[in-house]
Amino acid sequence: MESKFKVNTEGKWYDNVDLAWRMNEYDEFAVEQAVQVKDQVGEADVTVLSIGIDKVKETMKKALAMGCDRGVHVNDDASYAKDPFEIASIIAAFARDKGFDLIFTGMQSQDRGSAQVGVLVAEMLGLPSVSTIVDFAFDNGQITAKRELEGGLRAIIKTQAPALLTCQLGLNTPRYPTLPNIMKAKKKELLTLEVATLLQDGARQETVKMYVPEKKGGGLVLEGDVGAIADQLVQILKEKTGVLA
Amino acid sequence: MKTLLVAEYREGALLNATYELVAFAEKLGAESAMFLVGSDTALPKYDGTLYLADVAQAGEFNPAVHKQLLLDVIAKEQPELIVFSHSSYGWDLAPRVALALNAAQISEVVDVAGNTFVVPACNAKLRRDLQSKTAQTVVTLQGGAFGLSAEPSGTPKVEKIETATASPLEFGGYEAVEKGGVDLTKAEIIVSAGRGIGKAENLEMISQLAEALGGEYGASRPVVDAEWAEHNRQIGTTGQTVSPKLYVACGISGAIQHLAGMKKSEFIIAINTDKDAPIGEVADVLAVADLKELVPALTERIQKL
């Protein structure tokens, strides 16, 4: 997610052109946590799933290089137009008969930011879920997680696997894939499923339009030579604030 | 239009964000009732029906129990809108309720006009207008987006509620992230570092500018997550909320969670290479420059005064 977003011609989402693509930041913590659990318990099998255009396979290859065992790409050219309920339905339909002990998701995406999908998946599957975790410990099926609250407070939550956890930034330190692991990842299984095989329900909300917000701030903008800006700032600090008095 | 407002209570106190829900209903011109898992010793100032579950039984954090209590009240009240704060409590509970109701959920609403809800997208760089397609709709409101027109007042008509739902989660209490050391809420001048500082070593120039100005340095969340600064320096929703005389934001793009923690500062200077960064919305002065050049230049000039 880089900074130069343009609204597409349909006016309902952003244009894919000229954007640098990378894994959703929150998901990096989810992938890392799953791989850490695998490292801890030894006998574990980690599947990473992503929904979208063919390009999301690149992101999944990074997850495989980080240590996931297999990738599942749900092929959908129109995933951008799907609402959180539809996205959650697709994931739940895939996971329903797989018997996963743990499901990790990002606590939200960087583009939609609804913070709904993980919790919805858990509710659809009838699993307990803990959202917004910044700490996770796993001991023989016993989960102790810490949820991040406002104002520097955390809540300690215990539950039992199978369960779903949504991951907040700072949960762990996502590893950088090493070159040997990137090579190994090329040989790992990457399955593609068509979205129509997993999604039966329709959207519950629709986007009327997407747009660049109007600038509200009427602040002064200083541009140009750095030395000149520094001089202007000193002058402003003297005139507008009492801090240099 | 009928709304149900889901109030919040933590560590024995009603949260002020509750009144933003009231302001939202007021803006819509909608009827409202309120739901609270709390205590009759800390009632909201509110004229209307308050469905109150005792926190001693239902717990401050217990999503399965709170969901069932809410579903019971919703079945009775039949609200078209169920309104939460977009907070750690709200974004956790709202989807559970929405799914049980077969309702759409629209998250982090910043504005409303009729049946159209405005929400941010792409780290607040874009906006979307959304409409629900279901009879009932769950919404969560961005903190600070709706303010009351007057001081809250009134006395609720309390209806006690309870449930016997079991929970798969066990709440083990709260813990505070280490405080101690610096107290930024008391600082009159704060110079803050964001992701734009690029690496840990560059925090030094931020703290030097803070020192030259006679203030403290702070940091945005990514800087603390990267362990370039201690958590007690973090400013924003999950850190400290500050309102100094002068706030200098260096390399901070201005995520909503950061803005919530500093926008009440008296005077804000932002230093950023991106002229369109959201921090510009709250800044009195936006210096479009590379902080790695401008910050040392500014420090040098102030030291010479």
Contacts between the chains, C-beta under 8 A, distances in Angstrom:
chain1	res1	chain2	res2	distance
A	1	B	122	6.6
A	1	B	123	6.9
A	3	B	125	6.8
A	3	B	253	7.8
A	3	B	274	6.0
A	3	B	276	7.5
A	3	B	277	7.9
A	5	B	122	5.3
A	5	B	125	5.4
A	5	B	126	5.6
A	7	B	126	7.0
A	14	B	121	7.8
A	14	B	122	6.5
A	14	B	126	6.5
A	83	B	104	7.2
A	84	B	95	7.7
A	84	B	105	6.9
A	84	B	107	7.7
A	85	B	98	8.0
A	85	B	99	7.8
A	85	B	104	7.0
A	85	B	105	7.7
A	110	B	122	6.9
A	110	B	123	5.9
A	111	B	121	5.9
A	111	B	122	5.0
A	112	B	121	6.4
A	113	B	107	7.0
A	113	B	108	6.3
A	113	B	119	8.0
A	113	B	120	6.8
A	113	B	121	6.9
A	113	B	123	7.7
A	114	B	105	7.4
A	114	B	107	4.2
A	114	B	108	7.5
A	115	B	86	7.7
A	115	B	91	4.2
A	115	B	95	8.0
A	115	B	107	5.9
A	115	B	108	7.8
A	116	B	91	7.6
A	116	B	94	7.5
A	116	B	95	4.4
A	116	B	98	7.6
A	116	B	105	5.7
A	116	B	107	6.1
A	119	B	91	7.9
A	119	B	92	6.5
A	119	B	95	4.2
A	119	B	96	6.3
A	120	B	95	4.9
A	120	B	98	7.8
A	120	B	99	5.7
A	123	B	95	6.8
A	123	B	96	5.4
A	123	B	99	4.7
A	123	B	100	7.6
A	124	B	99	6.9
A	128	B	168	3.7
A	128	B	169	5.7
A	130	B	169	6.8
A	131	B	88	7.7
A	131	B	91	6.9
A	131	B	92	4.5
A	132	B	88	5.7
A	132	B	91	7.6
A	132	B	92	7.0
A	144	B	172	7.4
A	146	B	175	7.3
A	147	B	61	7.7
A	147	B	88	6.4
A	147	B	92	7.8
A	148	B	88	6.5
A	148	B	238	5.8
A	149	B	10	7.4
A	149	B	88	4.6
A	149	B	89	7.9
A	149	B	174	7.6
A	149	B	238	7.8
A	150	B	87	6.3
A	150	B	88	6.2
A	150	B	237	5.5
A	150	B	238	6.2
A	151	B	237	7.8
A	151	B	238	7.3
A	151	B	239	7.9
A	151	B	240	8.0
A	151	B	241	7.5
A	152	B	176	6.1
A	152	B	177	4.5
A	152	B	179	7.0
A	152	B	231	7.1
A	152	B	234	7.7
A	152	B	238	6.8
A	152	B	239	6.1
A	152	B	240	7.3
A	153	B	10	7.9
A	153	B	11	8.0
A	153	B	174	5.5
A	153	B	175	7.6
A	153	B	176	5.9
A	153	B	177	7.3
A	154	B	174	6.7
A	154	B	175	5.1
A	154	B	176	7.7
A	154	B	177	6.5
A	155	B	61	5.4
A	155	B	171	6.6
A	155	B	172	7.9
A	155	B	173	7.6
A	155	B	174	5.7
A	156	B	171	7.4
A	156	B	172	3.6
A	156	B	173	5.7
A	156	B	174	7.4
A	156	B	175	6.4
A	157	B	61	7.4
A	157	B	169	5.5
A	157	B	170	7.0
A	157	B	171	6.2
A	157	B	172	6.6
A	158	B	169	7.2
A	158	B	170	4.3
A	158	B	172	5.7
A	159	B	168	5.8
A	159	B	169	5.0
A	159	B	170	6.8
A	160	B	168	7.3
A	163	B	168	7.9
A	169	B	221	6.7
A	169	B	222	7.5
A	169	B	225	5.4
A	170	B	221	7.6
A	170	B	224	7.5
A	170	B	225	3.9
A	203	B	133	6.7
A	204	B	102	7.9
A	204	B	103	7.1
A	204	B	104	3.6
A	204	B	105	7.9
A	204	B	132	6.9
A	204	B	133	5.5
A	204	B	134	5.2
A	205	B	104	4.2
A	205	B	105	7.9
A	205	B	106	6.1
A	205	B	130	5.4
A	205	B	131	6.6
A	205	B	132	5.2
A	205	B	133	6.0
A	205	B	134	7.9
A	206	B	130	7.0
A	206	B	131	5.7
A	206	B	133	6.3
A	207	B	128	5.4
A	207	B	129	7.1
A	207	B	130	5.9
A	208	B	116	6.2
A	208	B	128	7.9
A	208	B	129	4.2
A	208	B	130	6.7
A	208	B	131	5.8
A	209	B	128	7.3
A	209	B	129	5.1
A	210	B	121	6.5
A	210	B	126	5.7
A	210	B	127	7.1
A	210	B	128	4.9
A	210	B	129	7.8
A	211	B	126	6.8
A	211	B	127	5.7
A	211	B	128	8.0
A	211	B	129	7.9
A	212	B	125	7.6
A	212	B	126	6.1
A	212	B	127	7.5
A	213	B	120	8.0
A	213	B	124	7.9
A	213	B	126	7.2
A	213	B	127	4.8
A	215	B	280	7.2
A	215	B	281	6.9
A	216	B	281	5.5
A	217	B	280	5.3
A	217	B	281	4.2
A	217	B	282	6.3
A	217	B	283	6.3
A	217	B	286	7.9
A	219	B	268	7.9
A	219	B	270	8.0
A	219	B	280	6.4
A	219	B	283	4.7
A	219	B	284	5.1
A	219	B	285	5.8
A	219	B	286	5.5
A	220	B	284	6.9
A	220	B	285	4.8
A	220	B	286	7.2
A	221	B	275	6.8
A	221	B	280	7.6
A	221	B	285	7.9
A	221	B	286	5.0
A	221	B	288	6.5
A	222	B	285	6.4
A	222	B	286	7.0
A	222	B	287	4.6
A	222	B	288	6.7
A	222	B	289	7.7
A	223	B	275	7.6
A	223	B	288	4.6
A	223	B	289	7.8
A	226	B	289	5.4
A	226	B	290	7.4
A	226	B	293	4.6
A	226	B	294	5.2
A	226	B	297	5.7
A	227	B	297	6.1
A	229	B	287	5.1
A	229	B	289	5.5
A	229	B	294	6.1
A	229	B	297	8.0
A	230	B	294	6.1
A	230	B	297	4.1
A	230	B	298	4.7
A	230	B	300	8.0
A	230	B	301	5.5
A	231	B	301	7.1
A	233	B	269	6.7
A	233	B	285	7.2
A	233	B	287	6.4
A	233	B	298	5.7
A	234	B	298	7.2
A	234	B	301	5.1
A	234	B	302	6.7
A	234	B	305	7.5
A	236	B	269	7.6
A	236	B	285	5.9
A	237	B	246	7.5
A	237	B	302	7.8
A	240	B	267	6.1
A	240	B	284	7.3
A	241	B	245	6.2
A	241	B	246	5.1
A	241	B	266	7.5
A	241	B	267	4.9
A	242	B	245	6.7
A	243	B	188	7.5
A	243	B	189	5.5
A	243	B	213	6.0
A	243	B	214	7.1
A	243	B	215	7.7
A	243	B	245	6.2
A	243	B	246	5.0
A	244	B	213	7.9
A	244	B	302	7.1
A	244	B	305	6.4
